[in-house]
Amino acid sequence: MKLRECIQYGQQTLKEAGIDTYDSDVRVLAMYAFDLSYTDLLMNMSADMPENKTLRFKECIIQRSRRYPCQYITGSQEFMGYKFYTSEGVLIPRPETELLVEKALAVSEDMPDVSLLDVCCGSGCIGISYVLERRAKGKSCKVTLLDISDDAIALSKKNSRLNDIDCDIVQSDLFENIEEKYGIIVSNPPYIKSEDILTLMDDVRMYEPVLALDGGEDGLIFYKKIITKAGDYLDYGGYLLFEIGYNQFEDIRGLLVDAGYSDIELTKDYAGLDRIISARLI
């Protein structure tokens, strides 16, 4: 079967399954199944594909037609230009979360050395990317990745090895097993209201971990817990940064004000939605 025919099969199958991103998904799955770069994919459309790899590709397409995420099929996702392993039981890194890393880099731009704690780290993509970006600029830092999930801890360790990063990885229920203080605390906690979980797109609702999505009745349970305790683990003048839901800024700003934080700033994402909130402990 020629590569072009495989691509056409995949596009038709996913389109009929109602997958809006069928075209890009097929290309990603084809590169994965046939071990091709994007350039190789474009240049080999008339080539005959090995039968075993063609079968592998078709199996990937069937999985995706059932709304199983591409990132779980391929086992990886790019974030901040770096490769990260993905696995069931851990939230898939999102492009909008890169803004959280960028904000953390911005507030620490003039710090020659800094320590950062990534709470609810999941795959570890936030903290690890922060280290890699600091390293690229010749700046040092110490990063600790924290999560309560066994799956998240295992995947963070795997991703730290993949990206040649030496960082502390701590399994803890929020700050329970933390003793140090940090210059920056970042978190992308679960923030979806419990009642809204069933309204999420099938890819997320059916396959991504509820533990990493459910923020309780009002979506704010983890913000309340983190903000209440974070001051005990922040250096004086340190920063607390969150990814937030599009309609949560005022509620979270109020929590930060009540807890004594200042310099509260909002960063919108590329769609113009509220996305990152930062505050300083002074």
C-alpha positions in Angstrom: 0.0 0.0 0.0 1.4 3.4 -1.0 1.9 6.1 1.6 -0.6 8.3 -0.3 -3.2 5.6 0.0 -2.5 5.2 3.7 -3.0 8.9 4.3 -6.2 9.0 2.3 -7.5 6.0 4.3 -6.6 7.7 7.6 -8.2 11.0 6.5 -11.4 9.4 5.4 -11.7 7.2 8.5 -11.1 10.0 11.0 -13.3 12.5 9.1 -16.2 10.0 9.2 -15.6 9.5 12.9 -16.1 13.2 13.4 -12.5 14.1 14.3 -12.1 17.8 13.4 -8.3 17.6 13.4 -8.3 14.6 11.1 -5.8 16.0 8.7 -3.1 16.9 11.2 -3.8 13.8 13.3 -3.2 11.5 10.3 0.1 13.2 9.5 1.3 12.8 13.1 0.2 9.1 13.2 1.8 8.4 9.8 5.1 9.9 11.0 4.9 7.8 14.1 3.8 4.5 12.5 6.2 4.7 9.5 9.1 6.3 11.4 9.3 9.3 9.0 10.1 12.9 9.5 7.7 15.5 8.2 9.9 16.1 5.2 10.2 12.4 4.5 6.4 12.1 4.7 6.0 14.8 2.0 8.6 13.3 -0.2 7.6 9.6 -0.1 3.9 9.8 -0.9 4.3 7.4 -3.9 6.5 4.9 -2.0 5.2 1.5 -1.0 5.0 1.1 2.7 6.0 -2.1 4.6 3.1 -4.3 5.4 3.9 -4.5 9.1 4.1 -0.7 9.4 0.9 -0.2 7.3 -0.9 -2.5 9.8 0.6 -0.4 12.7 -0.7 2.8 11.0 -4.2 1.4 10.6 -4.3 0.3 14.2 -3.3 3.9 15.2 -6.1 5.3 13.0 -8.7 3.0 14.6 -7.6 4.0 18.1 -7.8 7.7 17.2 -11.3 7.2 15.6 -12.4 6.1 19.1 -11.2 9.5 20.4 -8.1 8.1 22.0 -5.6 11.0 22.1 -2.8 11.0 19.5 -0.3 11.9 22.3 -1.2 8.6 24.1 -0.9 6.7 20.9 2.6 8.1 20.0 3.7 8.3 23.6 5.1 11.8 23.3 4.2 15.5 23.0 6.3 18.6 22.2 6.3 21.4 24.8 8.3 24.5 24.6 10.2 22.9 21.7 11.2 19.9 23.8 10.1 16.3 23.7 8.2 14.8 26.6 6.9 11.3 27.1 3.2 11.0 27.7 1.2 8.1 29.3 -2.3 7.3 30.5 -3.0 8.6 33.9 -1.1 11.8 33.4 -2.5 15.0 31.8 -1.2 15.7 28.2 0.9 18.9 28.1 -1.0 21.8 26.4 0.4 24.7 24.3 -1.3 27.3 26.5 0.6 26.0 29.5 3.8 27.2 27.9 2.7 30.7 29.0 3.2 29.6 32.6 6.8 28.7 31.9 7.4 31.9 30.0 6.0 34.0 32.9 8.2 32.1 35.4 11.2 32.9 33.2 10.2 36.5 32.9 9.9 37.1 36.7 13.3 35.4 37.3 15.1 37.1 34.3 17.4 39.1 36.5 18.0 36.4 39.1 21.4 34.8 38.7 20.2 31.7 40.7 16.7 30.7 41.6 14.8 27.8 43.1 11.4 26.7 41.7 8.7 24.3 43.0 6.3 22.9 40.4 3.1 21.8 42.3 0.9 19.2 40.6 3.7 18.7 38.1 2.1 15.9 36.0 4.5 15.0 33.2 7.1 17.5 34.6 6.9 19.6 31.5 6.7 22.9 33.3 9.6 22.5 35.7 11.8 20.7 33.2 11.2 23.2 30.4 12.1 26.0 32.9 15.4 24.4 33.7 16.2 23.8 30.0 15.4 27.5 29.1 17.5 28.8 32.0 20.3 26.5 31.0 20.2 27.7 27.4 20.8 31.2 28.7 23.7 30.1 30.9 21.7 30.6 34.1 21.4 28.2 37.0 18.4 27.1 38.9 17.1 24.4 41.2 13.8 22.8 40.5 11.6 20.4 42.5 8.7 18.6 40.8 5.8 17.6 43.1 2.7 15.5 42.6 0.5 13.1 44.5 0.0 10.7 41.6 2.2 7.5 41.2 1.8 7.8 37.4 2.9 11.5 37.4 6.0 10.8 39.6 7.0 7.9 37.3 6.5 10.0 34.1 8.3 13.0 35.6 11.3 10.8 36.4 11.3 9.5 32.8 11.1 12.9 31.3 13.8 14.3 33.5 16.1 11.5 32.2 15.0 12.1 28.6 15.9 15.8 28.8 19.0 15.2 30.9 17.7 17.2 33.8 18.8 16.8 37.4 15.9 17.8 39.6 14.2 16.7 42.9 11.0 14.8 42.3 8.8 14.5 45.4 5.6 12.5 45.9 3.4 14.6 48.2 -0.1 15.7 48.9 0.6 19.4 48.0 3.2 20.7 50.6 3.0 17.8 53.0 6.5 16.5 52.2 8.1 19.8 51.5 10.5 21.5 53.9 12.5 24.0 51.9 11.6 27.5 50.7 11.6 28.6 47.0 11.9 31.8 45.0 9.1 30.7 42.7 6.1 28.3 43.1 4.2 27.4 39.9 1.2 25.2 39.5 -1.3 24.1 36.9 -3.7 22.5 39.3 -7.0 20.8 38.5 -9.5 23.6 37.9 -12.5 22.2 36.1 -15.7 22.3 38.1 -16.9 18.8 39.0 -20.2 19.3 37.2 -18.4 20.4 34.1 -16.3 17.3 33.7 -18.9 15.5 31.6 -19.1 18.4 29.2 -15.5 18.2 28.2 -14.6 17.0 24.7 -14.6 13.2 24.4 -10.8 12.9 24.0 -10.3 14.5 27.5 -13.4 13.2 29.3 -12.9 9.6 28.3 -9.2 9.2 28.6 -7.4 11.8 30.6 -7.2 11.4 34.4 -10.1 13.0 36.4 -7.6 13.5 39.2 -5.8 16.1 37.1 -9.0 17.8 35.9 -11.5 18.0 38.8 -11.1 21.2 40.8 -14.1 20.5 43.0 -17.6 22.1 43.2 -16.3 25.6 42.3 -13.2 24.6 40.5 -11.1 26.5 43.1 -10.3 23.8 45.7 -6.7 23.5 44.8 -6.1 27.2 44.5 -7.5 27.7 47.9 -5.3 25.0 49.4 -2.1 26.1 47.6 -2.6 29.8 48.3 -3.3 29.2 52.0 -0.1 27.2 52.4 2.3 28.6 49.8 3.5 31.5 51.9 5.2 29.1 54.3 7.3 27.8 51.4 8.1 31.0 49.5 11.1 33.3 50.1 10.3 36.9 51.0 9.6 38.6 47.6 9.0 35.3 46.0 6.5 34.6 43.2 3.4 32.4 43.0 2.2 31.6 39.5 -0.9 29.6 38.4 -2.5 28.6 35.2 -6.2 29.4 35.6 -9.6 28.8 33.8 -10.9 31.5 31.5 -13.4 32.7 34.1 -11.5 32.3 37.4 -9.3 35.4 37.6 -11.4 37.5 39.9 -12.0 34.7 42.3 -8.3 33.7 42.5 -7.2 37.4 42.7 -9.5 37.7 45.7 -7.9 34.7 47.3 -4.4 36.1 46.7 -5.3 39.5 48.1 -6.8 37.9 51.2 -3.6 35.9 51.7 -1.4 39.0 51.6 0.0 38.8 48.0 0.7 41.9 45.9 1.8 42.7 42.3 -1.0 40.5 41.0 -0.9 40.3 37.2 -3.0 38.5 34.6 -1.7 37.1 31.3 -4.1 36.2 28.6 -3.4 33.4 26.1 -3.3 33.6 22.3 -7.0 33.3 22.1 -7.5 36.3 24.4 -8.6 34.2 27.3 -7.5 34.7 30.9 -4.7 32.1 31.4 -1.9 32.9 33.9 -2.1 34.8 37.2 1.1 35.8 39.0 1.5 37.4 42.5 4.4 38.3 44.8 4.8 37.7 48.5 6.0 41.0 50.0 
